[in-house]
Amino acid sequence: MLIGIVGKPNCGKSTFFRAMTDSDVESANYPFATIDPNEGVGYVRVDCAAPDFDETCDPRTGRCVDGDRFVPVNLMDVAGLVPDAHEGKGMGLEFLDDLNRADALIHVIDASGGTNAEGEPVENGSYDPANDIEFLEDELDQWYLQTLQDDWEKLVRKVSQTDLERDEELSERMSGLGASEADVKSALLDAGLAETELGAWSASDKLRFCSSLRRLTKPMVIAANKADVPGAMDTVERLQEDYPEYAIVPMSAQCELVLRDAAAQDVVSYLPGNDSFSVERDMSDEQRDGLDFVASVLDDIGSTGAQRVLDTAVFDVLDMVYAFPGSDKLEDKDGNTLPDCFLLPGGSTVLDFAYHIHSDIGDNFVQAYDVRQGVNVSKDYELSDGDVVEIVADD
């Protein structure tokens, strides 16, 4: 699973990426601070199963703090996007190519209205960030449309002359964007084109299909950054009303970065996603003033919002579930308690879980045991968040 962090230049993408991955990447107050994509690992926050068994876990990856488990997720920060990127403007073509691998997108916008369409600083409130939502949708739709229309007449003739399944051909054409045949079927239905032959598609039909397919294959959460700027929360509330199809999360990436840096230096105790922090040692007046400001932001929006953005992308937008391999003793062969926690698509079964752990375990599956309920479960049992499952396979 890979989450792409997208948006126009100078909106806080790289600051968000730095905060969530502890990566040393450039973030600056000018367009195209990011040119090549940066990749790193962030962590979603879930409830660990170990405390339910009066145990303390030993994570192989990530960490666990007082029952809050942080599970790794791959993140990619790509070059800033500007209008007409699909025509090559700015870093557009590179940006779009980089997104091929992304399963979902986090669109970082400047909720303060302090950067224009090109990512240049302007007076706060003078630019409407709703424009950025619209232009990103349009750029992605046009990108999909270019892929669809490449040698369109040849595609139409191929389907017509060989009587091949239209859905199969379309899914092959759009597979580079992560589209499956099931996605294509759903997009055709959503666009009202399920019964229309390809040769009869109009220009608006093609665009409508591409827009539907884009929503399915690149689902999105909107991170309304710079929510700490006066007036920004009013804008966030307006956007939430105007775009109910999106999860729009107020955020201050800069405050998150300040807290994580301070925690790394043992200045504060802070757990990502919390609505407060505690000061652990003396600091300069300048540091204290900065942390006082951060505290006021947490009071206003409930947290920095950054952890909530990532959690929303994984669990609400992608509909993932998390589960633990385990046994009655909860330990692996090395004595580590619940060392692994895996993310799987919603609706995954125990057999899917077995294959996720290792293909050999899936191939040689014998039975499974739900440790919480203390019962055997079938291979078709559907996983729920926090399940602890022991899988037995032939050697």
C-alpha positions in Angstrom: 0.0 0.0 0.0 1.3 3.4 -1.0 -0.3 6.8 -0.1 0.6 9.7 -2.4 0.8 13.2 -0.9 -0.2 15.7 -3.5 -1.1 19.3 -4.0 0.2 22.5 -5.5 3.6 23.9 -4.5 4.1 25.7 -1.2 1.0 24.3 0.5 2.8 22.3 3.2 3.1 18.9 1.5 6.8 18.4 2.3 6.3 19.7 5.9 3.5 17.1 6.4 5.7 14.4 4.9 8.7 15.3 7.1 6.4 15.3 10.2 4.9 11.9 9.4 8.1 10.1 8.4 10.8 11.9 10.4 12.5 12.4 7.1 15.0 15.1 6.3 13.5 16.5 3.1 13.5 20.0 1.8 10.4 22.2 2.6 10.6 25.8 1.7 8.5 28.9 1.1 8.8 28.8 -2.7 7.3 26.7 -5.5 8.8 23.3 -6.5 10.9 22.8 -3.3 10.1 19.1 -4.1 11.2 18.0 -7.6 11.9 14.3 -7.3 9.4 12.2 -5.3 10.4 11.5 -1.7 9.4 8.2 -0.2 9.3 7.2 3.4 7.3 5.4 6.1 4.6 6.9 8.2 2.5 5.2 10.9 -1.2 4.8 11.5 -2.4 4.7 15.1 -4.5 1.7 16.2 -5.5 0.0 19.4 -3.1 -2.7 20.3 -4.6 -6.1 21.3 -1.9 -6.9 23.9 -3.5 -4.9 26.8 -6.8 -6.8 26.3 -4.8 -9.9 27.4 -2.9 -8.0 30.2 0.3 -8.2 28.1 2.8 -5.8 26.7 3.6 -6.2 23.0 7.0 -6.3 21.3 6.6 -4.6 17.9 8.9 -5.8 15.1 8.1 -2.5 13.2 6.7 0.7 14.5 6.1 1.1 18.2 3.5 0.8 20.9 2.9 3.3 23.7 0.4 2.4 26.5 -1.7 0.4 24.1 -1.5 2.7 21.1 0.2 0.8 18.3 1.8 2.6 15.4 1.7 0.5 12.2 3.9 1.4 9.2 2.4 2.8 5.9 4.4 3.8 2.8 4.2 7.4 1.9 5.3 9.4 -1.2 5.6 13.1 -1.5 5.5 14.2 -5.1 6.4 17.4 -7.0 3.9 20.2 -6.6 1.0 20.3 -9.2 -0.2 23.4 -10.9 -3.1 23.9 -13.4 -2.5 22.4 -16.8 0.0 19.9 -15.4 -1.4 17.2 -17.8 -0.1 19.4 -20.6 3.4 19.5 -19.0 3.1 22.8 -17.1 5.3 23.0 -14.0 6.5 19.5 -12.9 3.2 18.1 -14.1 4.1 15.2 -16.2 6.6 13.9 -13.7 4.0 14.4 -11.0 1.4 12.4 -12.7 3.8 9.6 -13.6 4.9 9.3 -10.0 1.3 8.8 -8.9 0.8 5.6 -10.9 1.7 3.5 -7.9 -0.4 5.3 -5.4 -3.4 3.5 -3.9 -4.9 6.6 -2.4 -4.1 10.3 -2.2 -3.8 12.9 0.5 -4.4 16.3 -1.1 -2.8 19.0 1.0 -4.4 22.4 0.5 -3.6 25.8 2.0 -6.8 26.5 4.1 -5.5 30.0 4.9 -5.9 31.1 1.3 -2.4 32.4 1.4 -1.0 30.9 -1.8 -2.3 31.4 -5.3 -2.9 28.7 -8.0 0.8 28.7 -8.8 1.9 28.2 -5.2 3.1 31.8 -4.8 2.5 33.6 -1.5 -0.4 36.1 -1.4 -2.3 37.8 1.3 -4.1 35.3 3.6 -7.7 34.9 2.6 -7.3 36.4 -0.8 -7.3 33.0 -2.6 -10.1 30.4 -2.4 -8.7 26.9 -1.7 -11.8 25.4 -3.3 -10.2 26.2 -6.6 -7.4 23.8 -5.7 -9.9 20.9 -5.1 -11.4 21.6 -8.4 -8.2 21.9 -10.4 -6.7 18.7 -8.9 -9.8 16.7 -9.8 -9.6 18.2 -13.3 -5.9 17.4 -13.8 -6.3 13.9 -12.7 -9.4 13.4 -14.9 -7.5 14.8 -17.9 -4.5 12.5 -17.1 -6.9 9.5 -17.1 -8.5 10.8 -20.3 -5.1 11.0 -22.1 -4.4 7.4 -21.2 -7.9 6.3 -22.4 -7.7 8.2 -25.7 -4.3 7.0 -26.7 -4.9 5.4 -30.1 -8.6 5.4 -29.3 -9.7 4.4 -32.8 -7.5 1.3 -32.7 -9.1 0.3 -29.4 -12.6 0.7 -30.8 -11.7 -1.4 -33.9 -10.1 -4.1 -31.8 -13.2 -4.5 -29.6 -15.5 -4.4 -32.6 -13.6 -6.7 -34.9 -12.6 -9.4 -32.5 -15.7 -9.2 -30.3 -13.5 -9.0 -27.2 -15.0 -8.0 -23.9 -15.0 -4.2 -23.7 -14.5 -4.3 -20.0 -11.4 -6.5 -20.3 -9.9 -4.2 -23.0 -10.6 -1.1 -21.0 -9.1 -2.5 -17.8 -6.0 -3.5 -19.7 -5.7 0.0 -21.2 -6.1 1.7 -17.7 -4.2 -0.9 -15.7 -1.2 1.4 -15.4 -3.3 3.7 -13.3 -4.2 0.9 -10.9 -7.6 0.0 -12.5 -8.9 -3.5 -12.3 -11.7 -5.0 -14.4 -14.0 -4.7 -11.4 -13.1 -1.0 -11.2 -13.9 -0.5 -14.9 -17.3 -2.2 -14.5 -18.2 0.0 -11.5 -17.1 3.2 -13.4 -19.1 2.2 -16.4 -22.2 1.8 -14.3 -21.5 5.1 -12.4 -21.0 7.0 -15.7 -24.2 5.5 -17.2 -22.2 3.8 -20.0 -22.6 0.1 -19.2 -24.8 -0.5 -22.2 -23.1 1.9 -24.6 -20.7 0.7 -27.3 -17.2 2.3 -27.3 -17.6 3.6 -30.8 -20.7 5.6 -29.7 -18.9 7.4 -26.8 -18.9 11.2 -27.0 -16.1 13.4 -25.6 -18.2 14.0 -22.5 -18.8 10.3 -22.1 -15.1 9.6 -22.1 -14.4 12.3 -19.5 -17.3 11.1 -17.3 -16.0 7.6 -17.4 -12.5 8.7 -16.5 -13.7 10.8 -13.6 -15.6 7.9 -12.2 -12.6 5.6 -12.6 -10.3 8.1 -11.0 -12.5 8.4 -7.9 -12.4 4.6 -7.6 -8.7 4.1 -8.2 -7.3 7.2 -6.6 -9.6 7.9 -3.6 -8.7 11.0 -1.7 -8.7 12.7 1.7 -8.2 16.5 1.8 -5.7 17.8 4.4 -6.8 21.4 5.1 -3.3 22.7 6.1 -2.5 25.9 7.9 -5.7 25.6 9.9 -3.9 27.5 12.7 -4.1 30.8 10.6 -6.9 33.1 11.7 -10.0 32.6 9.5 -8.8 29.3 8.1 -11.3 27.2 10.2 -14.2 29.1 8.7 -12.9 28.1 5.3 -12.6 24.5 6.4 -16.2 24.4 7.5 -17.3 25.9 4.2 -15.4 23.4 2.3 -16.8 20.5 4.4 -20.3 21.7 3.5 -19.5 22.2 -0.2 -17.6 18.9 -0.7 -19.5 16.3 1.4 -18.0 13.5 -0.8 -14.6 14.2 0.7 -13.2 13.8 4.2 -11.7 17.3 4.8 -9.5 17.3 7.9 -8.2 20.6 9.4 -4.4 20.3 10.0 -1.3 22.2 11.0 1.6 20.3 9.6 4.0 22.8 11.0 2.7 22.3 14.6 3.0 18.5 14.2 6.6 18.9 13.0 7.4 21.2 16.0 6.0 18.7 18.4 7.8 15.7 16.9 11.1 17.6 16.9 10.6 18.7 20.5 9.7 15.1 21.5 12.8 13.8 19.8 14.9 16.1 21.9 13.0 15.1 25.1 11.7 18.6 25.5 8.1 17.4 25.5 6.2 14.2 25.8 3.8 13.9 22.9 2.0 11.0 21.2 1.0 11.7 17.5 -2.8 12.3 17.4 -3.1 13.4 21.0 -4.9 16.7 21.9 -2.1 17.8 24.3 1.5 17.4 25.3 3.5 17.8 28.5 6.7 19.8 28.9 9.5 17.6 30.2 12.4 20.1 30.8 13.4 23.7 30.9 13.6 25.6 27.6 14.3 29.0 26.2 11.7 31.8 26.1 11.5 31.4 22.4 10.9 27.7 22.6 8.2 28.2 25.3 6.5 30.9 23.2 6.4 28.4 20.2 5.0 25.6 22.3 2.4 27.9 23.8 1.2 28.7 20.3 1.1 25.0 19.4 -1.0 24.4 22.6 -3.5 27.0 21.5 -3.8 25.3 18.1 -4.5 21.9 19.8 -7.2 23.6 21.9 -8.8 25.1 18.7 -8.8 22.1 16.4 -8.5 19.1 18.8 -5.0 18.0 17.7 -2.6 19.0 15.0 -4.8 17.0 12.6 -1.8 15.3 10.9 -2.2 11.9 12.4 -5.9 12.0 11.8 -5.3 12.7 8.1 -3.2 9.6 7.7 -5.6 7.4 9.7 -8.5 8.7 7.7 -6.7 7.9 4.4 -6.0 4.3 5.5 -9.1 3.3 7.4 -11.9 5.5 6.0 -10.8 6.2 2.4 -9.1 2.8 1.7 -11.3 0.9 4.2 -8.4 -1.1 5.6 -8.6 -3.4 8.7 -5.8 -4.4 11.0 -5.1 -7.8 12.6 -2.5 -9.6 14.6 -1.0 -13.1 14.0 -1.0 -14.8 17.4 -1.7 -17.8 19.5 -3.0 -18.6 23.0 0.4 -17.4 24.4 0.5 -14.4 22.0 4.2 -15.1 21.4 6.2 -16.0 18.4 9.0 -18.6 18.4 11.4 -16.0 19.8 9.2 -15.1 22.7 8.1 -11.8 21.3 4.5 -10.8 22.2 2.3 -9.8 19.2 5.3 -8.6 17.2 3.4 -8.1 14.0 0.3 -6.1 13.1 -0.8 -6.2 9.4 -3.1 -3.9 7.4 -5.5 -5.6 4.9 -8.3 -4.5 2.7 -11.7 -4.4 4.3 -13.6 -7.7 3.7 -10.4 -9.7 3.9 -10.8 -13.3 5.1 -8.7 -15.5 7.3 -7.3 -17.2 4.2 -6.4 -13.7 2.8 -4.6 -13.1 6.0 -2.7 -16.4 5.7 -1.5 -15.4 2.2 -0.6 -11.9 3.4 1.7 -13.4 6.1 3.3 -15.8 3.6 2.2 -17.5 0.4 3.3 -20.9 1.8 1.0 -20.5 4.8 -1.9 -19.7 2.5 -1.1 -22.6 0.2 -0.9 -25.1 3.1 -3.7 -23.6 5.2 -5.3 -26.2 7.6 -7.4 -24.2 10.1 -7.5 -21.0 12.1 -8.3 -20.0 15.7 -9.8 -16.7 16.9 -7.7 -16.1 20.1 -10.1 -13.4 21.4 -13.2 -15.6 21.1 -11.4 -18.8 21.8 -13.0 -20.6 18.9 -12.0 -22.1 15.6 -13.0 -20.0 12.6 -13.3 -21.0 8.9 -11.0 -19.8 6.1 -13.9 -17.6 5.0 -14.2 -15.8 8.3 -14.1 -12.0 7.7 -11.5 -10.1 9.7 -12.4 -7.2 12.1 -10.2 -4.5 13.5 -7.9 -5.9 16.2 -8.5 -9.6 15.6 -5.8 -11.9 16.9 -5.7 -15.1 14.7 -3.6 -18.2 14.9 -3.2 -19.9 11.6 -2.2 -23.6 11.3 -0.6 -24.8 8.1 1.0 -28.0 7.0 4.8 -28.1 7.0 
